[in-house]
């Protein structure tokens, strides 16, 4: 069975995560998006990063984030968050996560995150094992744009 390359889930924007304008707070976008990715990889790939940390002492830590806020996510709005592995190396994952309105007609935010594979016991960067490399080969969905800015220009709706 072929694995999905773009994963998708829903979330509801909660009061405690909003600013006084009833918009999702800028910092909260990252939490919603990273939490969605964690849930998605567990559900669709059976990859529980917390179980790996507990049983093998390995996990991933975020090393960089780039985010573009395109349209506000509003209080109590149901959003769709999709994500994909855009590339990987022997010890890094480069992921794109997008937040949309309920029917994916309005793109609200785009996040590029880099995750470093990390050995928690030895407190150092760690190379992916064969099993993980095989999974990443199967799910990688490269993006043609070379920079974050180029990607945002491609994804943003053009004004007529």
GROMACS elastic network, one bead per residue, 0.5 to 0.9 nm:
[ bonds ]
;  ai    aj funct       b0    kb
    2   138     6  0.79325   500
    2   139     6  0.88678   500
    3    44     6  0.78027   500
    3    45     6  0.76152   500
    3   135     6  0.89641   500
    3   138     6  0.69545   500
    3   139     6  0.64738   500
    4     7     6  0.65377   500
    4    44     6  0.76176   500
    4    45     6  0.87248   500
    4   138     6  0.88417   500
    4   139     6  0.67205   500
    5    83     6  0.83447   500
    5    84     6  0.60234   500
    5    85     6  0.73973   500
    5   138     6  0.80066   500
    5   140     6  0.64994   500
    5   141     6  0.61711   500
    6    82     6  0.64882   500
    6    83     6  0.55892   500
    6    85     6  0.80132   500
    6   139     6  0.82390   500
    6   141     6  0.78458   500
    7    37     6  0.80220   500
    7    40     6  0.62792   500
    7    41     6  0.79157   500
    7    44     6  0.75623   500
    7    81     6  0.82503   500
    7    82     6  0.53116   500
    7    83     6  0.53278   500
    7    84     6  0.64738   500
    8    36     6  0.82541   500
    8    37     6  0.85600   500
    8    40     6  0.70093   500
    8    80     6  0.68080   500
    8    81     6  0.56664   500
    8    83     6  0.66021   500
    9    36     6  0.68155   500
    9    37     6  0.87261   500
    9    39     6  0.85400   500
    9    40     6  0.71089   500
    9    79     6  0.84560   500
    9    80     6  0.56999   500
    9    81     6  0.54832   500
    9    82     6  0.64920   500
   10    36     6  0.81152   500
   10    78     6  0.67192   500
   10    79     6  0.56196   500
   10    81     6  0.60803   500
   10    82     6  0.87276   500
   10   102     6  0.81225   500
   11    32     6  0.77767   500
   11    36     6  0.79970   500
   11    77     6  0.82784   500
   11    78     6  0.56405   500
   11    79     6  0.53821   500
   11    80     6  0.64147   500
   11    81     6  0.73947   500
   12    75     6  0.81355   500
   12    76     6  0.57141   500
   12    77     6  0.55714   500
   12    79     6  0.61626   500
   12    80     6  0.88508   500
   13    16     6  0.88290   500
   13    17     6  0.71728   500
   13    18     6  0.78323   500
   13    23     6  0.87851   500
   13    24     6  0.69125   500
   13    32     6  0.86714   500
   13    73     6  0.72049   500
   13    74     6  0.65713   500
   13    75     6  0.53092   500
   13    77     6  0.54018   500
   13    78     6  0.64588   500
   13    79     6  0.74961   500
   14    17     6  0.55910   500
   14    18     6  0.69136   500
   14    24     6  0.81168   500
   14    74     6  0.87400   500
   14    75     6  0.59626   500
   14    76     6  0.56925   500
   14    77     6  0.82151   500
   15    18     6  0.54505   500
   15    19     6  0.84797   500
   15    22     6  0.76685   500
   15    24     6  0.84790   500
   15    75     6  0.60144   500
   15    76     6  0.72025   500
   16    19     6  0.83219   500
   17    22     6  0.89498   500
   17    23     6  0.83728   500
   17    24     6  0.58173   500
   17    25     6  0.59339   500
   17    27     6  0.88330   500
   17    28     6  0.60454   500
   17    29     6  0.87765   500
   17    75     6  0.84088   500
   18    21     6  0.75326   500
   18    22     6  0.53453   500
   18    23     6  0.51750   500
   18    26     6  0.87288   500
   18    28     6  0.79863   500
   18    73     6  0.89816   500
   18    74     6  0.77831   500
   18    75     6  0.65936   500
   19    22     6  0.54617   500
   19    23     6  0.55732   500
   19    24     6  0.62601   500
   19    25     6  0.53039   500
   19    26     6  0.86731   500
   20    23     6  0.74178   500
   21    24     6  0.86648   500
   21    74     6  0.87310   500
   22    25     6  0.85527   500
   22    73     6  0.85155   500
   22    74     6  0.57856   500
   22    75     6  0.52420   500
   23    26     6  0.85918   500
   23    72     6  0.58323   500
   23    73     6  0.56415   500
   23    75     6  0.61173   500
   24    27     6  0.83845   500
   24    28     6  0.65076   500
   24    29     6  0.68062   500
   24    72     6  0.67899   500
   24    73     6  0.53967   500
   24    74     6  0.59591   500
   24    75     6  0.68476   500
   25    28     6  0.52015   500
   25    29     6  0.67933   500
   25    73     6  0.87988   500
   26    29     6  0.57077   500
   26    30     6  0.77936   500
   26    69     6  0.79428   500
   27    30     6  0.58833   500
   27    31     6  0.72211   500
   28    31     6  0.50963   500
   28    32     6  0.62937   500
   28    33     6  0.85949   500
   29    32     6  0.52299   500
   29    33     6  0.61094   500
   29    34     6  0.85538   500
   29    67     6  0.88532   500
   29    69     6  0.88008   500
   29    73     6  0.87260   500
   29    99     6  0.85651   500
   29   109     6  0.79366   500
   29   111     6  0.89105   500
   30    33     6  0.51149   500
   30    34     6  0.59252   500
   30    35     6  0.82555   500
   30    65     6  0.85581   500
   30    67     6  0.81157   500
   30   111     6  0.76002   500
   31    34     6  0.53081   500
   31    35     6  0.58358   500
   31    36     6  0.83382   500
   32    35     6  0.52812   500
   32    36     6  0.60867   500
   32    37     6  0.87378   500
   32    81     6  0.84281   500
   32    99     6  0.89845   500
   33    36     6  0.51315   500
   33    37     6  0.63327   500
   33    38     6  0.87875   500
   33    81     6  0.66948   500
   33    82     6  0.84367   500
   33    83     6  0.84688   500
   33    97     6  0.64195   500
   33    98     6  0.75539   500
   33    99     6  0.73393   500
   33   111     6  0.78189   500
   34    37     6  0.50795   500
   34    38     6  0.62562   500
   34    39     6  0.87088   500
   34    97     6  0.79919   500
   34   113     6  0.87833   500
   35    38     6  0.51390   500
   35    39     6  0.62831   500
   35    40     6  0.85649   500
   36    39     6  0.51768   500
   36    40     6  0.60151   500
   36    41     6  0.87081   500
   36    81     6  0.67569   500
   36    82     6  0.80403   500
   36    83     6  0.83632   500
   36    97     6  0.88926   500
   37    41     6  0.61642   500
   37    42     6  0.85452   500
   37    81     6  0.83011   500
   37    82     6  0.78464   500
   37    83     6  0.64360   500
   37    84     6  0.85675   500
   37    97     6  0.76403   500
   38    41     6  0.55361   500
   38    42     6  0.63876   500
   38    43     6  0.87407   500
   38    47     6  0.86377   500
   38    48     6  0.78122   500
   38    49     6  0.75750   500
   39    42     6  0.52439   500
   39    43     6  0.61234   500
   39    44     6  0.85601   500
   39    48     6  0.83895   500
   40    43     6  0.50902   500
   40    44     6  0.58186   500
   40    45     6  0.77296   500
   40    46     6  0.89166   500
   40    47     6  0.89390   500
   40    82     6  0.87939   500
   40    83     6  0.83317   500
   41    44     6  0.53335   500
   41    45     6  0.50841   500
   41    46     6  0.64404   500
   41    47     6  0.55776   500
   41    48     6  0.72776   500
   41    49     6  0.86746   500
   42    45     6  0.56513   500
   42    49     6  0.77269   500
   43    46     6  0.56304   500
   43    47     6  0.76342   500
   43    48     6  0.85349   500
   44    47     6  0.79884   500
   45    48     6  0.85599   500
   45   135     6  0.83852   500
   47    50     6  0.89188   500
   47    51     6  0.84199   500
   47    52     6  0.81783   500
   48    51     6  0.53391   500
   48    52     6  0.63974   500
   48    53     6  0.87998   500
   49    52     6  0.50345   500
   49    53     6  0.62231   500
   49    54     6  0.86638   500
   49    58     6  0.82094   500
   49    59     6  0.60186   500
   49    60     6  0.78346   500
   50    53     6  0.50335   500
   50    54     6  0.61913   500
   50    55     6  0.86109   500
   50    58     6  0.89539   500
   50    59     6  0.74897   500
   51    54     6  0.50108   500
   51    55     6  0.59417   500
   51    56     6  0.79853   500
   51    57     6  0.89986   500
   52    55     6  0.52631   500
   52    56     6  0.52636   500
   52    57     6  0.64511   500
   52    58     6  0.58995   500
   52    59     6  0.64546   500
   53    56     6  0.56243   500
   53    59     6  0.53643   500
   53    60     6  0.89252   500
   53   119     6  0.85199   500
   53   120     6  0.73619   500
   54    57     6  0.57950   500
   54    58     6  0.79454   500
   55    58     6  0.82173   500
   56    59     6  0.85988   500
   56   119     6  0.86094   500
   56   120     6  0.88693   500
   56   121     6  0.89048   500
   57   118     6  0.84863   500
   57   119     6  0.59061   500
   57   120     6  0.51750   500
   57   121     6  0.57241   500
   57   122     6  0.86484   500
   58   117     6  0.72408   500
   58   118     6  0.56416   500
   58   120     6  0.55900   500
   58   121     6  0.77249   500
   58   126     6  0.79386   500
   59   116     6  0.83264   500
   59   117     6  0.58227   500
   59   118     6  0.53959   500
   59   119     6  0.66663   500
   59   120     6  0.71916   500
   60    92     6  0.83563   500
   60    93     6  0.86090   500
   60   115     6  0.56023   500
   60   116     6  0.52160   500
   60   118     6  0.54053   500
   60   119     6  0.84264   500
   61   114     6  0.83733   500
   61   115     6  0.52669   500
   61   116     6  0.52898   500
   61   117     6  0.66357   500
   61   118     6  0.67512   500
   62    65     6  0.75321   500
   62   113     6  0.68734   500
   62   114     6  0.58525   500
   62   116     6  0.62919   500
   63   113     6  0.75714   500
   63   114     6  0.55927   500
   63   115     6  0.56542   500
   63   116     6  0.62997   500
   64   112     6  0.80239   500
   64   113     6  0.56521   500
   64   114     6  0.52275   500
   64   115     6  0.74023   500
   65   111     6  0.68012   500
   65   112     6  0.56642   500
   65   114     6  0.66067   500
   66   110     6  0.81803   500
   66   111     6  0.56288   500
   66   112     6  0.51356   500
   66   113     6  0.65537   500
   66   148     6  0.75551   500
   67   109     6  0.70177   500
   67   110     6  0.56049   500
   67   112     6  0.64133   500
   67   113     6  0.85471   500
   67   148     6  0.87235   500
   68   108     6  0.84823   500
   68   109     6  0.54848   500
   68   110     6  0.52961   500
   68   111     6  0.65840   500
   68   148     6  0.89548   500
   68   149     6  0.89635   500
   68   152     6  0.74733   500
   69    72     6  0.72828   500
   69   108     6  0.62743   500
   69   110     6  0.69095   500
   69   111     6  0.88640   500
   70   107     6  0.67791   500
   70   109     6  0.53284   500
   70   110     6  0.79072   500
   70   156     6  0.78166   500
   71   106     6  0.77200   500
   71   107     6  0.68664   500
   71   109     6  0.68600   500
   72   108     6  0.61022   500
   72   109     6  0.82360   500
   73    76     6  0.88845   500
   73    77     6  0.68562   500
   73    78     6  0.87802   500
   73    79     6  0.77454   500
   73    99     6  0.86185   500
   73   100     6  0.85310   500
   73   101     6  0.77842   500
   73   108     6  0.65522   500
   73   109     6  0.86903   500
   74    77     6  0.54085   500
   74    78     6  0.86716   500
   75    78     6  0.88757   500
   77   101     6  0.78814   500
   77   102     6  0.78922   500
   78   101     6  0.69257   500
   78   102     6  0.56721   500
   79    99     6  0.66527   500
   79   100     6  0.56062   500
   79   103     6  0.82484   500
   79   104     6  0.83655   500
   80    98     6  0.81858   500
   80    99     6  0.58070   500
   80   100     6  0.50874   500
   80   101     6  0.60932   500
   80   102     6  0.58050   500
   80   103     6  0.76948   500
   80   104     6  0.69935   500
   81    97     6  0.69231   500
   81    98     6  0.55964   500
   81   100     6  0.62346   500
   81   101     6  0.87827   500
   82    96     6  0.83797   500
   82    97     6  0.57185   500
   82    98     6  0.53615   500
   82    99     6  0.66510   500
   82   100     6  0.81565   500
   83    95     6  0.70142   500
   83    96     6  0.55693   500
   83    98     6  0.62602   500
   83    99     6  0.89106   500
   84    94     6  0.87015   500
   84    95     6  0.56936   500
   84    96     6  0.55003   500
   84    97     6  0.66291   500
   84   139     6  0.79160   500
   84   140     6  0.72806   500
   84   141     6  0.65862   500
   84   142     6  0.87813   500
   85    88     6  0.74505   500
   85    93     6  0.69912   500
   85    94     6  0.60095   500
   85    96     6  0.65193   500
   85    97     6  0.89450   500
   85   136     6  0.76933   500
   85   139     6  0.67817   500
   85   140     6  0.50697   500
   85   141     6  0.59192   500
   85   142     6  0.74571   500
   86    93     6  0.80069   500
   86    94     6  0.56701   500
   86    95     6  0.53975   500
   86    96     6  0.64141   500
   86   139     6  0.89094   500
   86   140     6  0.57521   500
   86   141     6  0.50351   500
   86   143     6  0.58885   500
   87    92     6  0.85241   500
   87    93     6  0.63272   500
   87    94     6  0.52205   500
   87    95     6  0.71655   500
   87   136     6  0.84221   500
   87   140     6  0.60469   500
   87   141     6  0.70960   500
   87   142     6  0.59047   500
   87   143     6  0.81616   500
   88    91     6  0.75338   500
   88    92     6  0.55193   500
   88    94     6  0.58263   500
   88    95     6  0.86348   500
   88   133     6  0.87486   500
   88   136     6  0.72936   500
   88   137     6  0.86815   500
   88   140     6  0.77445   500
   89    92     6  0.50473   500
   89    93     6  0.66120   500
   89    94     6  0.85784   500
   89   127     6  0.86853   500
   89   128     6  0.84826   500
   89   133     6  0.88466   500
   90    93     6  0.86789   500
   90   117     6  0.86376   500
   90   126     6  0.84059   500
   90   127     6  0.52889   500
   90   128     6  0.56763   500
   90   129     6  0.85276   500
   90   133     6  0.78258   500
   91   115     6  0.84426   500
   91   116     6  0.59419   500
   91   117     6  0.51016   500
   91   118     6  0.80152   500
   91   125     6  0.71037   500
   91   126     6  0.59917   500
   91   128     6  0.55827   500
   92   114     6  0.67467   500
   92   115     6  0.55396   500
   92   117     6  0.58492   500
   92   127     6  0.82363   500
   92   128     6  0.82949   500
   93   113     6  0.80662   500
   93   114     6  0.56232   500
   93   115     6  0.50531   500
   93   116     6  0.65824   500
   93   117     6  0.78108   500
   93   136     6  0.88328   500
   94   112     6  0.70560   500
   94   113     6  0.58594   500
   94   115     6  0.64960   500
   95   111     6  0.80266   500
   95   112     6  0.57063   500
   95   113     6  0.53198   500
   95   114     6  0.63908   500
   95   115     6  0.79870   500
   96   110     6  0.71442   500
   96   111     6  0.56850   500
   96   113     6  0.65683   500
   97   109     6  0.82730   500
   97   110     6  0.58442   500
   97   111     6  0.50881   500
   97   112     6  0.65133   500
   97   113     6  0.80367   500
   98   107     6  0.72927   500
   98   108     6  0.75508   500
   98   109     6  0.57388   500
   98   111     6  0.63229   500
   98   112     6  0.89225   500
   99   104     6  0.85184   500
   99   106     6  0.87500   500
   99   107     6  0.61391   500
   99   108     6  0.53749   500
   99   109     6  0.51521   500
   99   110     6  0.65166   500
   99   111     6  0.86053   500
  100   103     6  0.74871   500
  100   104     6  0.50808   500
  100   105     6  0.71049   500
  100   106     6  0.55998   500
  100   108     6  0.52824   500
  100   109     6  0.72646   500
  101   104     6  0.52614   500
  101   105     6  0.64926   500
  101   106     6  0.54139   500
  101   107     6  0.66486   500
  101   108     6  0.70013   500
  102   105     6  0.78637   500
  102   106     6  0.84505   500
  103   106     6  0.78597   500
  104   107     6  0.68386   500
  106   157     6  0.86392   500
  107   110     6  0.79068   500
  107   155     6  0.80158   500
  107   156     6  0.74595   500
  107   157     6  0.85208   500
  110   152     6  0.75349   500
  110   155     6  0.89200   500
  111   148     6  0.89635   500
  112   148     6  0.74895   500
  116   125     6  0.67748   500
  116   126     6  0.80038   500
  117   124     6  0.86862   500
  117   125     6  0.58488   500
  117   126     6  0.53596   500
  117   127     6  0.65742   500
  117   128     6  0.68948   500
  118   121     6  0.89326   500
  118   122     6  0.85686   500
  118   123     6  0.70121   500
  118   124     6  0.57297   500
  118   127     6  0.79548   500
  119   122     6  0.55194   500
  119   123     6  0.55391   500
  119   124     6  0.54915   500
  119   125     6  0.61501   500
  119   126     6  0.55389   500
  119   127     6  0.88623   500
  120   124     6  0.70939   500
  120   125     6  0.88880   500
  121   124     6  0.82339   500
  122   125     6  0.86881   500
  128   131     6  0.80626   500
  128   132     6  0.59426   500
  128   133     6  0.63288   500
  129   132     6  0.54712   500
  129   133     6  0.63021   500
  129   134     6  0.87499   500
  130   133     6  0.50628   500
  130   134     6  0.61152   500
  130   135     6  0.86652   500
  131   134     6  0.51784   500
  131   135     6  0.63940   500
  131   136     6  0.87746   500
  132   135     6  0.50303   500
  132   136     6  0.61213   500
  132   137     6  0.85322   500
  133   136     6  0.50410   500
  133   137     6  0.60445   500
  133   138     6  0.86158   500
  134   137     6  0.51537   500
  134   138     6  0.63953   500
  134   139     6  0.89193   500
  135   138     6  0.51668   500
  135   139     6  0.63624   500
  135   140     6  0.85255   500
  136   139     6  0.51906   500
  136   140     6  0.56228   500
  137   140     6  0.56471   500
  138   141     6  0.88579   500
  143   146     6  0.77564   500
  143   151     6  0.82698   500
  144   151     6  0.83468   500
  145   148     6  0.75056   500
  145   149     6  0.86378   500
  145   150     6  0.57707   500
  145   151     6  0.54752   500
  145   154     6  0.83416   500
  146   149     6  0.86200   500
  146   150     6  0.68729   500
  146   151     6  0.76295   500
  147   150     6  0.52694   500
  147   151     6  0.63765   500
  147   152     6  0.88211   500
  148   151     6  0.50436   500
  148   152     6  0.62495   500
  148   153     6  0.87099   500
  149   152     6  0.51793   500
  149   153     6  0.63127   500
  149   154     6  0.87309   500
  150   153     6  0.51772   500
  150   154     6  0.63146   500
  150   155     6  0.87749   500
  151   154     6  0.51214   500
  151   155     6  0.62130   500
  151   156     6  0.85782   500
  152   155     6  0.50914   500
  152   156     6  0.58586   500
  153   156     6  0.53987   500
  153   157     6  0.82313   500
  153   158     6  0.85320   500
  154   157     6  0.79154   500
  154   158     6  0.87685   500
  155   158     6  0.88290   500
